[in-house]
């Protein structure tokens, strides 16, 4: 990083496009500023009081033609820029299917990350290079914002829902994480770092720090939290969980959703957000009941249930 | 009145006692004279300008180093909240409308006063009562939510005086609404004979447009603040996620007001600058009618762009696209206005007195502020720069570089009219030039820091940004000196300044056809208007008295 111009490196697949847009706009703005400031200076000099310049009135039609002309030109130019920027964002609408799902919990003033292997870390996030990553984030208190300048990505983290952010790291190294939404006393100290390593290294790291018994621990928690009472194989009260992960779920209101990590988490913490078709909204929210660790373990357990299995 | 725009004021009028004659305190506090009410507001907002400025000064001092020096994190958080609340609601929003609007609107349309003089003084009292709640919250220990009062932080987590501050802003809102209603009615009903809608000076149009925005938007802010107060004091679950509330709802309501509020701050500035540029370029405003349409367009479309503050807040991607599109549309009329001001200089006879320097400074800084507005209207760039110093720099270019420059321009332009005194021209020009350079010096580095990823509302920041913070703080000290200068030379002028003639700038406009300072009733005989505004070409071509082309 250059000491005088501390621009963060382009460390994600998305960052290159953002910088291109930005520097193109810097160029366009520079051009417009040169024209406007240039005209002001030229007119100020040429038409200063006492100069010999021609000052007769403009013909009556002149003003209207010019106005319509530059209004249309400005409108077209702005629509062009909008289309370019909107097109660049459009690509980013749908999360990739093969993304690595990581749970993020924000609270005053720290970041907690939980990997699929059960590995947990605080204020540090290990990620494999070149693999799309999807963060499923929620907050335990106020609104925070997960911001990695080197990835040119930012997303507010809300306390009442699971928000997702996805990107693909493309550079090895460590990159700062900052909280971008004001969240109280130590807002400016709520930072951390992303550590991008090779996929092989990530696999080793995640294995070493992971929890092989996570699905088993999830099964225990499943019983302890009383989930089994309704989600038992033939209860009929609640949808079956075996084979649920990755399937398409039909919801009330004629919607369908893919049962991914974020869906499972949302269904535990905010069950009324998505009601499976044909079931009553009887499940209570487990927000504040199931800990963040419980949620990770439950998700791992549900993922481990193959179709035709027990619950 | 004759067609010659710079004719002398009738003898009879010059001997009338001026509006400043009476000296008792009650004659000021309970006055119904729009000119005196303008002066009362000027005093109030000057006080708040320096309070808000003091908070900014302390912040810039603290930010010279990347570590916490003389402020604790909580103190720093209270300072930026104070700076925002005071500058937005107690300086910028009332500034031009309540001071210059009150002082000038009746005179500009040839009326004796506003439509509702009692409501007008009530507006100042309501403002003062609201302001005292906010001052109380500051003395009691301050507020730490940021001026945006985001939930659930403000309702469930903050341990500061949120209720008093929100109540202060809530009450002040009624003052804004009263002022808006008064101006709308005055402009509809008070116009003198011959003052048709398309003969109104652009300043009157600007105040008209802004009054409509005030009347429509401020109640929405009031509802947002009322909900915060109810949730905090009565624990009504509105935004609390634990009881099914939606914290994001607050942001939608808040920005539905606060984006139009940006136009409440900048539309009057556009009006002031149009008056000044026409006068010192000795030329009519290029495309007068398009300037009017542009202001109406901005006021209307400004209500439909609030979601561009929320691209990363968790709103739908498709909603973001629509808001991005509308933000580009609302930028078109602003661009047209810049082109028109520039074109108004063409074939002019330009002089560079202090008001003109402020006005030209406004055009330059507003152009930069507007162009960077396009950056943040683009979703991919905004995702990176929102909540960073890039956004801070962008909106300061609009509100400080734009609105505050225009406020000072208008202050200097109409100072001789309001006080009957002239000020030291050299000192005023120096202050205008220092404000321009000091401003750029302070805020341009913040664009660079912002794109490099420096988040806003950070007391402790990565040391790599220090050089840019030092530059910014150095610029702020130049700016502080520039802002103090008018206090001295205008204060001097008030007592020792040379007496001003009725029309020192040889400007058109009815406010110049009455003595400086004006008599209580403005005009003895209601003036009659026979042509459009900015009738400056008659001066260059004395034979030419045809109706001015306002660009149909």
Boltz contact constraints between the chains, C-beta under 6 A:
constraints:
  - contact:
      token1: [A, 6]
      token2: [B, 452]
      max_distance: 6.0
  - contact:
      token1: [A, 6]
      token2: [B, 464]
      max_distance: 6.0
  - contact:
      token1: [A, 7]
      token2: [B, 452]
      max_distance: 6.0
  - contact:
      token1: [A, 8]
      token2: [B, 453]
      max_distance: 6.0
  - contact:
      token1: [A, 18]
      token2: [B, 380]
      max_distance: 6.0
  - contact:
      token1: [A, 18]
      token2: [B, 384]
      max_distance: 6.0
  - contact:
      token1: [A, 21]
      token2: [B, 380]
      max_distance: 6.0
  - contact:
      token1: [A, 21]
      token2: [B, 381]
      max_distance: 6.0
  - contact:
      token1: [A, 22]
      token2: [B, 381]
      max_distance: 6.0
  - contact:
      token1: [A, 25]
      token2: [B, 375]
      max_distance: 6.0
  - contact:
      token1: [A, 29]
      token2: [B, 371]
      max_distance: 6.0
  - contact:
      token1: [A, 36]
      token2: [B, 342]
      max_distance: 6.0
  - contact:
      token1: [A, 36]
      token2: [B, 367]
      max_distance: 6.0
  - contact:
      token1: [A, 39]
      token2: [B, 342]
      max_distance: 6.0
  - contact:
      token1: [A, 40]
      token2: [B, 342]
      max_distance: 6.0
  - contact:
      token1: [A, 43]
      token2: [B, 345]
      max_distance: 6.0
  - contact:
      token1: [A, 43]
      token2: [B, 346]
      max_distance: 6.0
  - contact:
      token1: [A, 44]
      token2: [B, 350]
      max_distance: 6.0
  - contact:
      token1: [A, 47]
      token2: [B, 348]
      max_distance: 6.0
  - contact:
      token1: [A, 47]
      token2: [B, 350]
      max_distance: 6.0
  - contact:
      token1: [A, 48]
      token2: [B, 350]
      max_distance: 6.0
  - contact:
      token1: [A, 49]
      token2: [B, 349]
      max_distance: 6.0
  - contact:
      token1: [A, 49]
      token2: [B, 351]
      max_distance: 6.0
  - contact:
      token1: [A, 55]
      token2: [B, 347]
      max_distance: 6.0
  - contact:
      token1: [A, 55]
      token2: [B, 540]
      max_distance: 6.0
  - contact:
      token1: [A, 60]
      token2: [B, 549]
      max_distance: 6.0
  - contact:
      token1: [A, 63]
      token2: [B, 287]
      max_distance: 6.0
  - contact:
      token1: [A, 63]
      token2: [B, 551]
      max_distance: 6.0
  - contact:
      token1: [A, 64]
      token2: [B, 551]
      max_distance: 6.0
  - contact:
      token1: [A, 67]
      token2: [B, 287]
      max_distance: 6.0
  - contact:
      token1: [A, 67]
      token2: [B, 290]
      max_distance: 6.0
  - contact:
      token1: [A, 70]
      token2: [B, 339]
      max_distance: 6.0
  - contact:
      token1: [A, 71]
      token2: [B, 336]
      max_distance: 6.0
  - contact:
      token1: [A, 74]
      token2: [B, 332]
      max_distance: 6.0
  - contact:
      token1: [A, 74]
      token2: [B, 335]
      max_distance: 6.0
  - contact:
      token1: [A, 75]
      token2: [B, 332]
      max_distance: 6.0
  - contact:
      token1: [A, 78]
      token2: [B, 328]
      max_distance: 6.0
  - contact:
      token1: [A, 82]
      token2: [B, 325]
      max_distance: 6.0
  - contact:
      token1: [A, 82]
      token2: [B, 328]
      max_distance: 6.0
  - contact:
      token1: [A, 85]
      token2: [B, 378]
      max_distance: 6.0
  - contact:
      token1: [A, 85]
      token2: [B, 380]
      max_distance: 6.0
  - contact:
      token1: [A, 86]
      token2: [B, 321]
      max_distance: 6.0
  - contact:
      token1: [A, 88]
      token2: [B, 380]
      max_distance: 6.0
  - contact:
      token1: [A, 89]
      token2: [B, 379]
      max_distance: 6.0
  - contact:
      token1: [A, 89]
      token2: [B, 380]
      max_distance: 6.0
  - contact:
      token1: [A, 93]
      token2: [B, 317]
      max_distance: 6.0
  - contact:
      token1: [A, 142]
      token2: [B, 152]
      max_distance: 6.0
  - contact:
      token1: [A, 142]
      token2: [B, 153]
      max_distance: 6.0
  - contact:
      token1: [A, 142]
      token2: [B, 157]
      max_distance: 6.0
  - contact:
      token1: [A, 149]
      token2: [B, 453]
      max_distance: 6.0
  - contact:
      token1: [A, 152]
      token2: [B, 384]
      max_distance: 6.0
  - contact:
      token1: [A, 154]
      token2: [B, 312]
      max_distance: 6.0
  - contact:
      token1: [A, 154]
      token2: [B, 383]
      max_distance: 6.0
  - contact:
      token1: [A, 155]
      token2: [B, 312]
      max_distance: 6.0
  - contact:
      token1: [A, 156]
      token2: [B, 312]
      max_distance: 6.0
  - contact:
      token1: [A, 156]
      token2: [B, 313]
      max_distance: 6.0
  - contact:
      token1: [A, 156]
      token2: [B, 314]
      max_distance: 6.0
  - contact:
      token1: [A, 158]
      token2: [B, 314]
      max_distance: 6.0
  - contact:
      token1: [A, 159]
      token2: [B, 241]
      max_distance: 6.0
  - contact:
      token1: [A, 160]
      token2: [B, 241]
      max_distance: 6.0
  - contact:
      token1: [A, 163]
      token2: [B, 314]
      max_distance: 6.0
  - contact:
      token1: [A, 178]
      token2: [B, 455]
      max_distance: 6.0
  - contact:
      token1: [A, 180]
      token2: [B, 387]
      max_distance: 6.0
  - contact:
      token1: [A, 180]
      token2: [B, 455]
      max_distance: 6.0
  - contact:
      token1: [A, 182]
      token2: [B, 146]
      max_distance: 6.0
  - contact:
      token1: [A, 182]
      token2: [B, 457]
      max_distance: 6.0
  - contact:
      token1: [A, 185]
      token2: [B, 73]
      max_distance: 6.0
  - contact:
      token1: [A, 185]
      token2: [B, 74]
      max_distance: 6.0
  - contact:
      token1: [A, 188]
      token2: [B, 458]
      max_distance: 6.0
  - contact:
      token1: [A, 188]
      token2: [B, 459]
      max_distance: 6.0
  - contact:
      token1: [A, 188]
      token2: [B, 460]
      max_distance: 6.0
